[in-house]
Amino acid sequence: MVLGRALHFVFKVGDRARTARFYKDVLGMVVLRHEEFEEGCKASCNGPYDNKWSKTMVGYGPEDTHFVSELTYNYGIGDYRLGNDFLGITIQSSEAVSNAKKQGWAMTEDKDGVFVTEDPGGYKFFLVNKERPKTDPVQKVTLAVSDLQRSINFWSNLLGMKVYAKDDTKRQALLGYADDQCKLELQDIGSPVDHGSAYGRIAFSCPREQLPAIESQMKKENQRILTPLVSLDTPGKATVEVVILADPDGHEICFVGEEAFRDLSKMDPAGNKLLENSIAEDKSDEWFAKHRRPKPSA
């Protein structure tokens, strides 16, 4: 049984400044840490790009107890093509709804009274207009699948998630590792899943000793392993071990060793300043504007 803990979802972002403002000023999250890398990640954390990139973790509280967002920025890439794979993140926060209204951020209200908005990259967020709970307000991540039962079998039988709910009429299921963690919602869209170039990655931790067993189980079941067990370095911080998988629809899944990750993910009080300095020093937009060329899309 995998002793998993839901950690974060990885978003590739093209406009880092506007995206950071959305997460901080609209959603009300804080910058937990910011890291810079001179070359591509061995586990393709920044996508299939061998270039300078940055990672900014934002959320409502420490990564030990909150599901957060990882904003991955590849220098020089202006935007990414969205697919139909990522369907949204649901957050309970009347404060976020109020912030969006005050700032004139585009929102629509669905039939259940939930407000729907998008970040600058087009990633969707569902805002439940209720007071933010003292626990993590991030309730669930919704991903598209093409065969609901096949996906349930993968996530539950192979990765050990509990099925909290299943609605055959709506063709959706809710899964998770614990009652007090962010859940994974699978929505059957009845067609192939297109990941575009904006595809993200959902991350979980588990005891380091379970990583080889997870990899072995995937091999035994003829499932896709995108990156076999590997060590990843972060300048000046802890080295972590990860294995990267893909579910039946190609959604990327990262499992990282819990012990080292808790060390790596400690909140950095200088995180927001590091991000602001990095944005200020980034000459990508200036160069493309000067040469009257749009930043390349992926």
N, C-alpha and C positions, 0 to 999 in steps of 0.2 A: 504493500500500500504506500503510495507516494504521500509524504507528509508535506503537502504544498502550501504555499502562502502567496496570495495574489500581490504583485508588486507594482507594475506599471504598464502603460501602453506607450509604444514608441510612435511618434509622429514625425514625418519629414516635413520641414517647414522651409518656405522660400523667402518670406518676409519676416525676418527674425524680430525686428523692432515692433511691428504692428502685432505680431503674434504674442509677444511677451506682454504688451499692453492689454490685449484681450484677456489673457489668463489672469493677470494681476488686477486690472481695473474693472473688468466685467465679471469674471468668475469669482474674483476675490481670493485667488490663490497667492502663495508666496514662493519666491525662489528658494529652493532648498540647497542647491549646489550647482556650480557651473564648471565645466571642464573643457579644455581645448586639446585637440589631437593634430599632429602634423601629417599623419598618413592614415589611410583607411583601416578599419577595424578587421582583425583576423576572423571575426565571426560575422562580418558584414553588418555590424550594428548600424552603420550609417548608410546602408544600401550597397550596391555594387560599384562604389566609387573609391578610388585610391587617391584621395586628395585631403587637404586640410579640412577639418570639420570640428564642430562643437556640440556639446551635449548639455542641456539645461533641464534640471529636474524641478518641476513645479507641483505644488499640492497644497492641501489644507493642513498639513501637519507632518511630523517626522515619518520617514519612509518605513520605520519599524511598525507603525500602526495605521498607515494610510496608503490607499492606492493613489498613485501619482501619475503625472504625464511626463514623458521624456521628449523634449523638443530637440530634434536632431537637425542641425543646419550644416549643409555642405556648401562651403564657400564657392560662390560663382554660379550656383544653380538657383534660378529665380522662382520656379514653381514645378509642380509635379502633376501628372495626369491622374485624376481620381478614377477609381473603379467603382464597383458596387459592393465591395467586400466589407468595408467598415460602415456600419449603420448608425453608430452613435454611442455616446456616453451619457448616462442619466445621473443627474446631480440634484440633491434636495437642498435648495437654497433660495429663499425669498430675497435674500440680499443680492444674489446674482441677477434675479429678475429685475429688481429695483435699479441696480447699476446699469443694466442694459437699457432700461427705459430712460434713465437720466442722460445717458450718453448717446441716445438715438441709435443704438445698435439694432439692426434689423432682427425682428422676432415675429413669429406667428404663434397663435394659441390653438392647440388641437382640441378635439372634442372632450378630452378628459381634463382640460384645464392645465395641461402641461405646455410650457413655452418651448418652442424649438428655435434654435439659433445656430449660426455657423461661425467658426473662427476664420481668420483671413485666408486660410488655405482651403476652405470649403468643408472641413470636418464638422460633423453635426453634433450638437449637444442638446439634450432634453433637460429642461430646468423645471423641477417640481417646486411650485410656489408655496413652500412651507418653510418654517423656521429651520435653520441649519442645525442638525443634531450635534450633540457634544461629541459623538463618535464620528467616524468618517462619513461625510455627506455624499461621497461617490458611491452610488448604489450598484451600477452594473455597466458592463461593456457589451454592446450588441454587435455580433458578427453575422454576416450572411453565409448560409450553407445551401448546398444543392440537394442534399438528401439528409433530412433531419435524423432519422434513426441511425444511419451510418455514422453521423457525427456524434450522436449521443454515445454510441458504442465505443467510439474512439476515446472521447474525453472521460467517460465514466469507467468503462471496462479496462482501458489501457493506462490512463493517467490518474485514475482513482478519484475523480470528482463525484460528489454527491449530486443526484438529480433532485432539485428542490421542487420543480414544477414542470409539467408538460401539458401543452394545450394543442390537441390535434386539430382543432378547428382553426386556430390561428397559425398552426404549424410552427410552433416555437417551444423552446425548453429553456429552463433556468438551472444552471449548475454552479457549483462552488466547492471550495475546500473547507469552509467553516461558516457558521452563522454570522459571525461578525466581520466577514471579509466582503469586499466587492465581488459581485457575481458575474458569471459569463452567461449571456443570453445568446442562444442560437436561433436564428430566424431563417426558415426555409423559404428561399425566394423562387423556387421552382425552375431555375435556369442556372447555367454555369456561372461560377463566381469569377469576376474579372478584378484583378488586383491593381491594374493600372501601373504607374510607376511610383505612386504615392503610398504603396502598401506599407503597413506598419508591422508591429510585432508585439505580442503580449508576453509579459514576463512573470515568472513565478520563481520562488526560491524553494529549496528543499535541503535537508541535511546533505552535506558534501558527499557522504558515503553512499547516497542513493543515486548519484549521477551516473556511475558506470552501469548500474542496474537498469536505469531508464533507457540508456543507449542500447544495452543488450536486449531489452524487451522489444524495442522498436525494430531492431534487426530481426529478431525471432518472428515478429508479426509482419515482416516485409513492409514496414512503414518508412517514410522518408526521413532521413537524417541529413539536414542541410550542413551542419558543422559538427563533426565528432568532438568529443570532450577536448576542450582546449583551455589554456590559461590566457587571461586578458589582463594587460597592465594598464593602469591609469597613473600618469605622472604624479609622483609624490603621495600616492594613496595605495590602498591594499590591492593585491592581485587576486582576481576571482577566477573560478573555473566555471565554464558553461558548456552546455550541449544545446544545439539548436535543432528543433524538429519542425515538421510541417504536418498539419492535419490533412484529412482527405481532400479538402478544398484548397490546400496550399497556404493556409494561414500560418505565419511563422510563430513559433513558440520557443521561448528561451527558458531553460531551467538553469539556475545559478546556485552555487553552493551557499547555503544560508549563513554559515559562520563568517566567511570573508566578506560577504555582501553587507552584513550588518556593520562591519568596520568601514567599508567603502562608502556606504550610504549615509554616514553621519552628516547631519546638517552643518553647512558651512556658513557662518555669519557673514562672510565676505561674498557669498554667492551672487547676490543681486548686484553688487558693485563690480564684480568680475564680468558679469553679463553686460552691464551698461558700458564698461570700458571696452569690451570686445566689439559691441555694436558701434561705438564711437570710432574705433580704429579700423573697422571694416571698410575698405575702399572699393568693394565690389560694385555697389550701386553707383558710386561716384564715377568709377571708370566707365561703366556702361552708359551712364547718362552723358558723359563728356563725349563719347564716341557715337552717341545717338544710336545705340544698339540695345535691344532688350536683353536682360540676363537670360542665358539659355534655360530652356525647360528640359526636364528629364522625361 
